Amino acid sequence: MKEKRIALIIPHTDITLETDLQKNLPENHILHTHRMWLDEVGEEAEKRMVDEELPKALTFLKGIAEFDAVVFGCTSASAVYGVGGLKRLEAFISSEMNCRGISAFGAVLGQIAKRRPERISLITPYTPEVNEFMVKSLNEFGVEVSFYSGLGLTDDREISKVRPEVILDLINKCKEEIRGKSDLLFVSCTNFRSMEVREEIEALLEMDAVTSNHSIFDWIIS
């Protein structure tokens, strides 16, 4: 079976996306990871990461192998500049690495589009500030967000420590609002361990659930 090499670019504090992909991708998929410095999960810090750290990361990966795909693995950072910013980011990484490219948010939008929901709910580990620009970006792409809730975390290391059971508990507490106001749930953040319990979430809510990492996984293998 032919090897497929994936360039994975993630915040320096993200351990969950890398783990999820290593555990779930077929054996012939090889990850080559480079990390970008991220001060905190917040709008200005994520803009700095996109503007300053991403170009640096690409210089380390560019030319070391013939890559089959490149992934920008931070959901909120890929949404931070809205529609125009997302398109520029994905075109930039694809051009620089000479292969197909996707961002975490772009992969999520693809999964949402496949399911064609009328309205979605959003569950995150983020602060209200980050949730607000996530909702704004989703709206710009024609996705109506009818309910959202987050844990208020800004330290990405703390996000990675949130156990899957805690995510399930948060969703269970919001169950009636999610089910009453939407027909799809999006659980955001590549460092949030929601992919591990995606099927349990769907069973709990009796509706489709999209997570950042499962969306990336599905894009890579498609």
RAHUZI-V500270 format. One record per helix or strand of 2 or more residues. SS is the DSSP state (helix for helix, strand for strand). FROM is the first residue (numbers start at 1). LEN is the number of residues. If there is no record, write none. Layout:
ss from len
SS FROM LEN
SS FROM LEN
This chain:
ss from len
strand 4 8
helix 16 9
strand 29 8
helix 43 19
strand 69 5
helix 75 5
helix 82 16
strand 100 4
helix 104 12
strand 120 5
helix 128 13
strand 145 6
helix 156 5
helix 164 10
helix 175 7
strand 184 4
helix 195 11
strand 208 4
helix 212 10
